[in-house]
Amino acid sequence: ARVIYVTGLPGTGKKTVCYQYAEQFLASGGGDKKRIVSTWNLETPESLFRSLCDLAVMVGAPPNIETVIRRKCQLMAKRIKTAKRIYESKKSGYKLLLILTNVGEQMKSLRQYWPQHGDEQWGDTQVLLCVDDVSDLGISNAEINELSLNGGFIEEQGVAVLRSLSGKNDDLDGAKYLVKELNFHPMSI
């Protein structure tokens, strides 16, 4: 998995940037894989469970999977693990973009249930994690690929963000031109 932490104060447009990228992700096609975008609410374990069930349905699980899991599993941790296993059993043939929002305080202990940077189990999944401050998550600097919306960019930062979001590294002059035309503003890039 490739994770980008989209950080910024409330109201800076973290979700807006993610949704704009999602439109590009879907429009760019996926070769032999169908592209899907899933937005997860990570406010509580319950909302994580619902998000995993929604994703499982997107890749072919029965629409009533949430109800089935609730009947079989009483503990929330077991429900989350089961929903994740169901998704994993059906994920082949899909290229996934996850947008993770509303990371609640109690969710730090449940990080193992959503993709981490370099996590091979999630394959080539792209993850945009919206959070006010990445230090709130208690992760090491080695894991952080951050896009901060707290201020304007210098040219190098704008080009790096553009390259990171697009996955293209072959047109440096074009990237510099585009970043300049967008006035180095994170929301525009």
N, CA and C atoms as a LAMMPS dump frame, in Angstrom:
ITEM: TIMESTEP
0
ITEM: NUMBER OF ATOMS
567
ITEM: BOX BOUNDS ff ff ff
-5.0000000000000000e+02 5.0000000000000000e+02
-5.0000000000000000e+02 5.0000000000000000e+02
-5.0000000000000000e+02 5.0000000000000000e+02
ITEM: ATOMS id mol type element x y z
1 1 1 N 0.843 -1.191 0
2 1 2 C 0 0 0
3 1 3 C 0.883 1.248 0
4 2 1 N 0.371 2.271 -0.62
5 2 2 C 1.047 3.57 -0.622
6 2 3 C 0.151 4.546 0.13
7 3 1 N 0.641 5.071 1.253
8 3 2 C -0.153 5.938 2.117
9 3 3 C 0.385 7.356 2.058
10 4 1 N -0.524 8.304 1.848
11 4 2 C -0.186 9.721 1.921
12 4 3 C -1.058 10.324 3.013
13 5 1 N -0.407 10.952 3.985
14 5 2 C -1.118 11.619 5.067
15 5 3 C -1.419 13.043 4.617
16 6 1 N -2.69 13.356 4.441
17 6 2 C -3.115 14.686 4.03
18 6 3 C -3.447 15.445 5.311
19 7 1 N -2.596 16.414 5.652
20 7 2 C -2.732 17.106 6.925
21 7 3 C -3.09 18.566 6.716
22 8 1 N -3.681 19.142 7.748
23 8 2 C -4.014 20.557 7.719
24 8 3 C -5.049 20.875 8.775
25 9 1 N -5.129 22.135 9.09
26 9 2 C -6.11 22.584 10.065
27 9 3 C -7.521 22.314 9.545
28 10 1 N -8.487 22.238 10.447
29 10 2 C -9.868 22.045 9.988
30 10 3 C -10.258 23.139 8.987
31 11 1 N -10.898 22.716 7.908
32 11 2 C -11.355 23.675 6.902
33 11 3 C -10.357 24 5.813
34 12 1 N -9.173 23.371 5.822
35 12 2 C -8.169 23.679 4.792
36 12 3 C -8.409 22.923 3.492
37 13 1 N -9.34 21.99 3.48
38 13 2 C -9.676 21.309 2.24
39 13 3 C -9.08 19.927 2.079
40 14 1 N -8.771 19.266 3.185
41 14 2 C -8.169 17.931 3.096
42 14 3 C -9.068 16.973 2.322
43 15 1 N -10.332 16.894 2.694
44 15 2 C -11.253 15.978 2.017
45 15 3 C -11.482 16.412 0.571
46 16 1 N -11.559 17.707 0.34
47 16 2 C -11.77 18.211 -1.022
48 16 3 C -10.639 17.763 -1.936
49 17 1 N -9.4 17.91 -1.47
50 17 2 C -8.241 17.471 -2.262
51 17 3 C -8.337 15.975 -2.537
52 18 1 N -8.703 15.203 -1.528
53 18 2 C -8.81 13.747 -1.696
54 18 3 C -9.894 13.378 -2.704
55 19 1 N -11.041 14.028 -2.631
56 19 2 C -12.132 13.718 -3.556
57 19 3 C -11.792 14.147 -4.983
58 20 1 N -11.059 15.25 -5.129
59 20 2 C -10.624 15.653 -6.469
60 20 3 C -9.664 14.616 -7.047
61 21 1 N -8.753 14.136 -6.221
62 21 2 C -7.841 13.089 -6.686
63 21 3 C -8.619 11.817 -7.033
64 22 1 N -9.638 11.492 -6.234
65 22 2 C -10.444 10.3 -6.489
66 22 3 C -11.095 10.357 -7.872
67 23 1 N -11.566 11.535 -8.263
68 23 2 C -12.157 11.688 -9.597
69 23 3 C -11.13 11.365 -10.677
70 24 1 N -9.903 11.85 -10.507
71 24 2 C -8.836 11.569 -11.468
72 24 3 C -8.479 10.078 -11.461
73 25 1 N -8.422 9.502 -10.284
74 25 2 C -8.102 8.083 -10.129
75 25 3 C -9.099 7.224 -10.911
76 26 1 N -10.384 7.516 -10.756
77 26 2 C -11.413 6.743 -11.438
78 26 3 C -11.377 6.968 -12.949
79 27 1 N -11.112 8.202 -13.356
80 27 2 C -11.128 8.548 -14.782
81 27 3 C -9.923 7.995 -15.537
82 28 1 N -8.834 7.71 -14.829
83 28 2 C -7.606 7.297 -15.5
84 28 3 C -7.621 5.827 -15.934
85 29 1 N -8.643 5.113 -15.59
86 29 2 C -8.722 3.709 -16.008
87 29 3 C -7.786 2.841 -15.201
88 30 1 N -7.947 1.561 -15.298
89 30 2 C -7.13 0.676 -14.486
90 30 3 C -6.536 -0.487 -15.223
91 31 1 N -6.471 -0.399 -16.53
92 31 2 C -5.952 -1.548 -17.267
93 31 3 C -6.886 -2.724 -17.099
94 32 1 N -6.366 -3.831 -16.594
95 32 2 C -7.195 -5.017 -16.42
96 32 3 C -7.912 -5.048 -15.067
97 33 1 N -7.698 -4.034 -14.242
98 33 2 C -8.338 -3.995 -12.926
99 33 3 C -9.388 -2.89 -12.872
100 34 1 N -10.514 -3.189 -12.268
101 34 2 C -11.56 -2.197 -12.058
102 34 3 C -11.144 -1.296 -10.896
103 35 1 N -11.254 0.01 -11.087
104 35 2 C -10.883 0.96 -10.044
105 35 3 C -12.089 1.288 -9.172
106 36 1 N -11.861 1.286 -7.866
107 36 2 C -12.912 1.686 -6.936
108 36 3 C -12.334 2.629 -5.889
109 37 1 N -13.196 3.503 -5.398
110 37 2 C -12.839 4.436 -4.337
111 37 3 C -13.761 4.149 -3.162
112 38 1 N -13.174 4.046 -1.995
113 38 2 C -13.948 3.808 -0.784
114 38 3 C -13.523 4.82 0.272
115 39 1 N -14.501 5.514 0.83
116 39 2 C -14.219 6.468 1.908
117 39 3 C -14.59 5.811 3.229
118 40 1 N -13.627 5.803 4.134
119 40 2 C -13.844 5.193 5.441
120 40 3 C -13.896 6.271 6.511
121 41 1 N -14.85 6.141 7.413
122 41 2 C -14.943 6.987 8.591
123 41 3 C -14.272 6.226 9.731
124 42 1 N -13.186 6.787 10.256
125 42 2 C -12.438 6.097 11.314
126 42 3 C -12.661 6.739 12.687
127 43 1 N -13.859 7.238 12.898
128 43 2 C -14.152 7.892 14.169
129 43 3 C -14.256 6.904 15.324
130 44 1 N -14.855 5.742 15.044
131 44 2 C -15.055 4.724 16.08
132 44 3 C -14.825 3.333 15.476
133 45 1 N -14.64 2.324 16.314
134 45 2 C -14.543 0.957 15.789
135 45 3 C -15.794 0.565 14.989
136 46 1 N -16.959 1.001 15.42
137 46 2 C -18.205 0.712 14.697
138 46 3 C -18.173 1.289 13.286
139 47 1 N -17.691 2.534 13.154
140 47 2 C -17.651 3.147 11.819
141 47 3 C -16.603 2.468 10.935
142 48 1 N -15.5 1.993 11.524
143 48 2 C -14.509 1.226 10.761
144 48 3 C -15.14 -0.078 10.264
145 49 1 N -15.87 -0.755 11.113
146 49 2 C -16.55 -1.993 10.732
147 49 3 C -17.505 -1.754 9.561
148 50 1 N -18.32 -0.721 9.662
149 50 2 C -19.269 -0.408 8.578
150 50 3 C -18.528 -0.109 7.278
151 51 1 N -17.418 0.627 7.376
152 51 2 C -16.642 0.964 6.183
153 51 3 C -16.068 -0.29 5.524
154 52 1 N -15.556 -1.217 6.327
155 52 2 C -15.039 -2.476 5.779
156 52 3 C -16.153 -3.296 5.123
157 53 1 N -17.324 -3.314 5.718
158 53 2 C -18.457 -4.027 5.126
159 53 3 C -18.851 -3.391 3.794
160 54 1 N -18.896 -2.064 3.743
161 54 2 C -19.215 -1.37 2.488
162 54 3 C -18.207 -1.73 1.399
163 55 1 N -16.93 -1.77 1.766
164 55 2 C -15.887 -2.124 0.801
165 55 3 C -16.067 -3.573 0.331
166 56 1 N -16.37 -4.467 1.245
167 56 2 C -16.58 -5.873 0.873
168 56 3 C -17.729 -6 -0.129
169 57 1 N -18.796 -5.227 0.065
170 57 2 C -19.923 -5.254 -0.87
171 57 3 C -19.492 -4.714 -2.233
172 58 1 N -18.652 -3.669 -2.234
173 58 2 C -18.17 -3.094 -3.503
174 58 3 C -17.426 -4.122 -4.356
175 59 1 N -16.751 -5.062 -3.705
176 59 2 C -15.973 -6.052 -4.453
177 59 3 C -16.692 -7.395 -4.585
178 60 1 N -17.988 -7.417 -4.271
179 60 2 C -18.764 -8.608 -4.576
180 60 3 C -19.349 -9.39 -3.421
181 61 1 N -19.16 -8.946 -2.184
182 61 2 C -19.796 -9.641 -1.058
183 61 3 C -21.304 -9.356 -1.092
184 62 1 N -22.101 -10.225 -0.508
185 62 2 C -23.558 -10 -0.498
186 62 3 C -23.907 -8.69 0.226
187 63 1 N -24.949 -8.006 -0.236
188 63 2 C -25.336 -6.716 0.364
189 63 3 C -25.676 -6.795 1.85
190 64 1 N -26.067 -7.968 2.335
191 64 2 C -26.436 -8.116 3.749
192 64 3 C -25.266 -8.562 4.621
193 65 1 N -24.047 -8.426 4.139
194 65 2 C -22.878 -8.956 4.859
195 65 3 C -22.738 -8.351 6.264
196 66 1 N -23.065 -7.069 6.411
197 66 2 C -22.963 -6.437 7.731
198 66 3 C -23.885 -7.136 8.735
199 67 1 N -25.112 -7.397 8.342
200 67 2 C -26.074 -8.067 9.213
201 67 3 C -25.614 -9.482 9.551
202 68 1 N -25.11 -10.194 8.558
203 68 2 C -24.629 -11.568 8.772
204 68 3 C -23.492 -11.577 9.788
205 69 1 N -22.535 -10.657 9.625
206 69 2 C -21.394 -10.61 10.555
207 69 3 C -21.863 -10.245 11.954
208 70 1 N -22.773 -9.288 12.071
209 70 2 C -23.283 -8.891 13.393
210 70 3 C -23.926 -10.076 14.125
211 71 1 N -24.636 -10.913 13.39
212 71 2 C -25.288 -12.075 14.017
213 71 3 C -24.28 -13.113 14.485
214 72 1 N -23.193 -13.281 13.726
215 72 2 C -22.207 -14.317 14.04
216 72 3 C -21.161 -13.879 15.06
217 73 1 N -20.875 -12.588 15.113
218 73 2 C -19.776 -12.105 15.951
219 73 3 C -20.284 -11.05 16.933
220 74 1 N -20.078 -11.305 18.2
221 74 2 C -20.517 -10.354 19.222
222 74 3 C -19.479 -9.263 19.491
223 75 1 N -18.206 -9.629 19.476
224 75 2 C -17.145 -8.665 19.781
225 75 3 C -16.801 -7.83 18.557
226 76 1 N -16.617 -6.523 18.754
227 76 2 C -16.335 -5.624 17.639
228 76 3 C -15.029 -5.993 16.937
229 77 1 N -13.996 -6.367 17.687
230 77 2 C -12.72 -6.726 17.061
231 77 3 C -12.914 -7.917 16.114
232 78 1 N -13.718 -8.876 16.513
233 78 2 C -14.002 -10.042 15.669
234 78 3 C -14.791 -9.628 14.426
235 79 1 N -15.733 -8.702 14.584
236 79 2 C -16.503 -8.207 13.438
237 79 3 C -15.577 -7.536 12.419
238 80 1 N -14.671 -6.704 12.92
239 80 2 C -13.752 -5.985 12.035
240 80 3 C -12.855 -6.977 11.297
241 81 1 N -12.294 -7.937 12.021
242 81 2 C -11.427 -8.951 11.397
243 81 3 C -12.18 -9.752 10.341
244 82 1 N -13.415 -10.101 10.633
245 82 2 C -14.214 -10.89 9.694
246 82 3 C -14.508 -10.087 8.427
247 83 1 N -14.912 -8.841 8.582
248 83 2 C -15.195 -7.993 7.419
249 83 3 C -13.945 -7.812 6.568
250 84 1 N -12.799 -7.626 7.214
251 84 2 C -11.542 -7.476 6.472
252 84 3 C -11.215 -8.764 5.715
253 85 1 N -11.394 -9.908 6.343
254 85 2 C -11.129 -11.195 5.683
255 85 3 C -12.028 -11.387 4.462
256 86 1 N -13.277 -10.989 4.579
257 86 2 C -14.206 -11.129 3.449
258 86 3 C -13.754 -10.249 2.297
259 87 1 N -13.364 -8.998 2.597
260 87 2 C -12.844 -8.125 1.54
261 87 3 C -11.63 -8.785 0.87
262 88 1 N -10.683 -9.255 1.683
263 88 2 C -9.446 -9.829 1.145
264 88 3 C -9.723 -11.032 0.246
265 89 1 N -10.759 -11.78 0.534
266 89 2 C -11.07 -12.965 -0.273
267 89 3 C -11.654 -12.601 -1.644
268 90 1 N -12.077 -11.349 -1.814
269 90 2 C -12.74 -10.947 -3.054
270 90 3 C -12.035 -9.823 -3.794
271 91 1 N -10.877 -9.37 -3.308
272 91 2 C -10.263 -8.145 -3.821
273 91 3 C -9.539 -8.273 -5.156
274 92 1 N -9.251 -9.478 -5.62
275 92 2 C -8.494 -9.593 -6.871
276 92 3 C -9.303 -8.987 -8.014
277 93 1 N -8.601 -8.342 -8.915
278 93 2 C -9.265 -7.704 -10.045
279 93 3 C -9.649 -6.262 -9.795
280 94 1 N -9.286 -5.732 -8.609
281 94 2 C -9.631 -4.352 -8.268
282 94 3 C -8.387 -3.552 -7.914
283 95 1 N -8.394 -2.29 -8.303
284 95 2 C -7.379 -1.337 -7.86
285 95 3 C -8.118 -0.352 -6.961
286 96 1 N -7.636 -0.188 -5.745
287 96 2 C -8.38 0.504 -4.71
288 96 3 C -7.722 1.809 -4.29
289 97 1 N -8.543 2.841 -4.143
290 97 2 C -8.147 4.083 -3.485
291 97 3 C -9.003 4.214 -2.246
292 98 1 N -8.36 4.288 -1.085
293 98 2 C -9.068 4.5 0.174
294 98 3 C -8.873 5.93 0.627
295 99 1 N -9.943 6.564 1.04
296 99 2 C -9.871 7.881 1.658
297 99 3 C -10.317 7.676 3.104
298 100 1 N -9.392 7.892 4.031
299 100 2 C -9.666 7.654 5.441
300 100 3 C -9.853 8.996 6.141
301 101 1 N -10.986 9.175 6.811
302 101 2 C -11.304 10.449 7.447
303 101 3 C -11.722 10.248 8.899
304 102 1 N -11.773 11.355 9.626
305 102 2 C -12.304 11.389 10.995
306 102 3 C -11.634 10.388 11.923
307 103 1 N -10.298 10.381 11.931
308 103 2 C -9.573 9.431 12.773
309 103 3 C -9.773 9.807 14.239
310 104 1 N -10.54 8.993 14.958
311 104 2 C -10.83 9.248 16.363
312 104 3 C -9.686 8.814 17.262
313 105 1 N -9.678 9.344 18.461
314 105 2 C -8.623 9.06 19.438
315 105 3 C -8.508 7.57 19.724
316 106 1 N -9.64 6.89 19.854
317 106 2 C -9.614 5.454 20.18
318 106 3 C -9.161 4.587 19.011
319 107 1 N -9.018 5.178 17.819
320 107 2 C -8.668 4.397 16.635
321 107 3 C -7.178 4.095 16.53
322 108 1 N -6.34 4.788 17.271
323 108 2 C -4.899 4.518 17.204
324 108 3 C -4.598 3.049 17.458
325 109 1 N -5.336 2.451 18.36
326 109 2 C -5.086 1.051 18.704
327 109 3 C -5.592 0.089 17.62
328 110 1 N -6.318 0.602 16.641
329 110 2 C -6.862 -0.256 15.584
330 110 3 C -6.18 -0.032 14.238
331 111 1 N -5.001 0.578 14.239
332 111 2 C -4.29 0.862 12.986
333 111 3 C -4.029 -0.382 12.157
334 112 1 N -3.916 -1.541 12.787
335 112 2 C -3.603 -2.753 12.03
336 112 3 C -4.723 -3.149 11.064
337 113 1 N -5.901 -2.548 11.2
338 113 2 C -7.016 -2.915 10.33
339 113 3 C -7.135 -2.061 9.077
340 114 1 N -6.342 -0.996 8.968
341 114 2 C -6.332 -0.254 7.717
342 114 3 C -4.917 -0.25 7.17
343 115 1 N -4.751 -0.037 5.864
344 115 2 C -3.437 -0.186 5.233
345 115 3 C -2.394 0.772 5.789
346 116 1 N -1.201 0.247 6.007
347 116 2 C -0.055 1.046 6.404
348 116 3 C 0.897 1.131 5.216
349 117 1 N 1.732 2.142 5.199
350 117 2 C 2.649 2.324 4.079
351 117 3 C 3.541 1.089 3.921
352 118 1 N 3.603 0.561 2.709
353 118 2 C 4.431 -0.604 2.425
354 118 3 C 3.786 -1.939 2.765
355 119 1 N 2.562 -1.919 3.268
356 119 2 C 1.853 -3.134 3.66
357 119 3 C 1.497 -3.942 2.415
358 120 1 N 2.203 -5.043 2.177
359 120 2 C 2.008 -5.852 0.974
360 120 3 C 0.65 -6.548 0.95
361 121 1 N 0.069 -6.761 2.104
362 121 2 C -1.229 -7.418 2.203
363 121 3 C -2.307 -6.633 1.437
364 122 1 N -2.147 -5.294 1.341
365 122 2 C -3.111 -4.455 0.642
366 122 3 C -2.701 -4.206 -0.807
367 123 1 N -1.614 -4.821 -1.268
368 123 2 C -1.194 -4.718 -2.665
369 123 3 C -0.893 -3.289 -3.088
370 124 1 N -1.397 -2.909 -4.265
371 124 2 C -1.111 -1.579 -4.789
372 124 3 C -2.182 -0.554 -4.404
373 125 1 N -2.855 -0.804 -3.296
374 125 2 C -3.852 0.132 -2.789
375 125 3 C -3.199 1.478 -2.511
376 126 1 N -3.897 2.533 -2.898
377 126 2 C -3.47 3.888 -2.549
378 126 3 C -4.358 4.373 -1.411
379 127 1 N -3.758 5.048 -0.438
380 127 2 C -4.496 5.514 0.728
381 127 3 C -4.215 6.996 0.939
382 128 1 N -5.282 7.766 1.072
383 128 2 C -5.177 9.169 1.46
384 128 3 C -5.819 9.261 2.837
385 129 1 N -5.007 9.54 3.855
386 129 2 C -5.49 9.592 5.227
387 129 3 C -5.556 11.047 5.667
388 130 1 N -6.757 11.544 5.919
389 130 2 C -6.963 12.937 6.315
390 130 3 C -6.878 13.066 7.827
391 131 1 N -5.959 13.9 8.281
392 131 2 C -5.782 14.1 9.717
393 131 3 C -5.248 15.51 9.947
394 132 1 N -5.656 16.136 11.056
395 132 2 C -5.19 17.49 11.339
396 132 3 C -3.681 17.527 11.517
397 133 1 N -3.157 16.583 12.286
398 133 2 C -1.724 16.552 12.579
399 133 3 C -1.273 15.097 12.615
400 134 1 N -0.327 14.745 11.762
401 134 2 C 0.114 13.354 11.657
402 134 3 C 0.729 12.855 12.964
403 135 1 N 1.257 13.73 13.767
404 135 2 C 1.852 13.297 15.04
405 135 3 C 0.785 12.743 15.988
406 136 1 N -0.478 13.08 15.757
407 136 2 C -1.561 12.543 16.579
408 136 3 C -1.699 11.029 16.45
409 137 1 N -1.182 10.471 15.358
410 137 2 C -1.335 9.042 15.114
411 137 3 C -0.265 8.199 15.797
412 138 1 N 0.792 8.84 16.282
413 138 2 C 1.845 8.098 16.97
414 138 3 C 2.625 7.175 16.067
415 139 1 N 2.951 7.625 14.862
416 139 2 C 3.739 6.81 13.941
417 139 3 C 5.122 7.416 13.779
418 140 1 N 6.061 6.588 13.333
419 140 2 C 7.428 7.064 13.183
420 140 3 C 7.575 7.889 11.911
421 141 1 N 8.565 8.77 11.885
422 141 2 C 8.809 9.618 10.725
423 141 3 C 9.119 8.815 9.475
424 142 1 N 9.663 7.613 9.632
425 142 2 C 10.005 6.773 8.481
426 142 3 C 8.761 6.351 7.708
427 143 1 N 7.619 6.31 8.386
428 143 2 C 6.376 5.879 7.754
429 143 3 C 5.622 7.014 7.073
430 144 1 N 6.065 8.253 7.231
431 144 2 C 5.259 9.403 6.845
432 144 3 C 5.58 9.903 5.44
433 145 1 N 4.553 9.94 4.626
434 145 2 C 4.574 10.598 3.326
435 145 3 C 3.457 11.625 3.428
436 146 1 N 3.81 12.873 3.749
437 146 2 C 2.824 13.865 4.146
438 146 3 C 2.596 14.939 3.096
439 147 1 N 1.326 15.291 2.925
440 147 2 C 0.913 16.426 2.123
441 147 3 C 0.22 17.386 3.075
442 148 1 N 0.883 18.487 3.417
443 148 2 C 0.32 19.451 4.353
444 148 3 C -0.372 20.576 3.591
445 149 1 N -1.584 20.9 4.008
446 149 2 C -2.341 21.987 3.401
447 149 3 C -2.338 23.242 4.278
448 150 1 N -1.396 23.316 5.211
449 150 2 C -1.366 24.432 6.147
450 150 3 C -0.761 25.71 5.581
451 151 1 N -0.092 25.661 4.456
452 151 2 C 0.501 26.875 3.9
453 151 3 C 0.804 26.688 2.437
454 152 1 N 1.299 27.717 1.805
455 152 2 C 1.674 27.633 0.404
456 152 3 C 2.94 26.818 0.228
457 153 1 N 3.146 26.323 -0.97
458 153 2 C 4.311 25.523 -1.276
459 153 3 C 5.405 26.364 -1.907
460 154 1 N 6.632 25.898 -1.765
461 154 2 C 7.695 26.363 -2.634
462 154 3 C 7.674 25.421 -3.831
463 155 1 N 8.387 25.776 -4.893
464 155 2 C 8.313 24.991 -6.125
465 155 3 C 8.604 23.509 -5.89
466 156 1 N 9.642 23.201 -5.134
467 156 2 C 10.022 21.806 -4.916
468 156 3 C 8.908 21.014 -4.22
469 157 1 N 8.25 21.63 -3.228
470 157 2 C 7.165 20.953 -2.525
471 157 3 C 5.978 20.709 -3.458
472 158 1 N 5.623 21.726 -4.238
473 158 2 C 4.506 21.594 -5.162
474 158 3 C 4.739 20.493 -6.173
475 159 1 N 5.948 20.446 -6.725
476 159 2 C 6.289 19.411 -7.703
477 159 3 C 6.245 18.033 -7.033
478 160 1 N 6.757 17.934 -5.805
479 160 2 C 6.753 16.651 -5.093
480 160 3 C 5.324 16.163 -4.852
481 161 1 N 4.44 17.065 -4.455
482 161 2 C 3.051 16.693 -4.214
483 161 3 C 2.384 16.27 -5.519
484 162 1 N 2.583 17.055 -6.552
485 162 2 C 1.998 16.735 -7.853
486 162 3 C 2.458 15.356 -8.325
487 163 1 N 3.742 15.088 -8.173
488 163 2 C 4.281 13.783 -8.572
489 163 3 C 3.725 12.664 -7.705
490 164 1 N 3.609 12.926 -6.41
491 164 2 C 3.109 11.918 -5.489
492 164 3 C 1.66 11.562 -5.801
493 165 1 N 0.848 12.56 -6.049
494 165 2 C -0.562 12.309 -6.324
495 165 3 C -0.78 11.685 -7.698
496 166 1 N 0.017 12.104 -8.669
497 166 2 C -0.186 11.607 -10.031
498 166 3 C 0.536 10.285 -10.29
499 167 1 N 1.6 10.028 -9.512
500 167 2 C 2.399 8.831 -9.744
501 167 3 C 3.308 8.952 -10.959
502 168 1 N 3.416 10.138 -11.521
503 168 2 C 4.243 10.363 -12.71
504 168 3 C 5.47 11.187 -12.334
505 169 1 N 6.627 10.75 -12.819
506 169 2 C 7.876 11.429 -12.495
507 169 3 C 8.674 11.827 -13.727
508 170 1 N 8.082 11.704 -14.909
509 170 2 C 8.863 11.863 -16.129
510 170 3 C 8.859 13.26 -16.748
511 171 1 N 8.057 14.201 -16.266
512 171 2 C 7.976 15.52 -16.89
513 171 3 C 8.19 16.62 -15.857
514 172 1 N 9.445 16.824 -15.455
515 172 2 C 9.764 17.813 -14.438
516 172 3 C 9.401 19.225 -14.89
517 173 1 N 9.727 19.589 -16.135
518 173 2 C 9.414 20.932 -16.628
519 173 3 C 7.907 21.174 -16.636
520 174 1 N 7.15 20.188 -17.071
521 174 2 C 5.694 20.312 -17.082
522 174 3 C 5.128 20.456 -15.684
523 175 1 N 5.68 19.695 -14.74
524 175 2 C 5.225 19.782 -13.347
525 175 3 C 5.536 21.159 -12.768
526 176 1 N 6.731 21.676 -13.039
527 176 2 C 7.098 23.012 -12.545
528 176 3 C 6.172 24.079 -13.121
529 177 1 N 5.882 23.965 -14.408
530 177 2 C 4.994 24.927 -15.061
531 177 3 C 3.608 24.897 -14.415
532 178 1 N 3.065 23.698 -14.229
533 178 2 C 1.731 23.557 -13.661
534 178 3 C 1.664 24.099 -12.237
535 179 1 N 2.663 23.775 -11.424
536 179 2 C 2.687 24.253 -10.044
537 179 3 C 2.737 25.782 -10.013
538 180 1 N 3.524 26.379 -10.886
539 180 2 C 3.617 27.84 -10.953
540 180 3 C 2.279 28.445 -11.382
541 181 1 N 1.643 27.852 -12.401
542 181 2 C 0.342 28.354 -12.878
543 181 3 C -0.727 28.277 -11.79
544 182 1 N -0.575 27.327 -10.879
545 182 2 C -1.534 27.161 -9.785
546 182 3 C -1.121 27.967 -8.543
547 183 1 N -0.155 28.847 -8.723
548 183 2 C 0.317 29.748 -7.653
549 183 3 C 0.797 29.017 -6.407
550 184 1 N 1.315 27.8 -6.582
551 184 2 C 1.884 27.021 -5.487
552 184 3 C 0.888 26.737 -4.364
553 185 1 N -0.386 26.832 -4.682
554 185 2 C -1.426 26.64 -3.653
555 185 3 C -1.794 25.171 -3.533
556 186 1 N -1.709 24.615 -2.321
557 186 2 C -1.989 23.182 -2.126
558 186 3 C -3.375 22.761 -2.632
559 187 1 N -4.389 23.576 -2.389
560 187 2 C -5.732 23.208 -2.812
561 187 3 C -5.829 23.106 -4.333
562 188 1 N -5.099 23.946 -5.034
563 188 2 C -5.147 23.928 -6.488
564 188 3 C -4.403 22.736 -7.05
565 189 1 N -3.279 22.414 -6.443
566 189 2 C -2.464 21.299 -6.925
567 189 3 C -3.206 20.014 -6.683
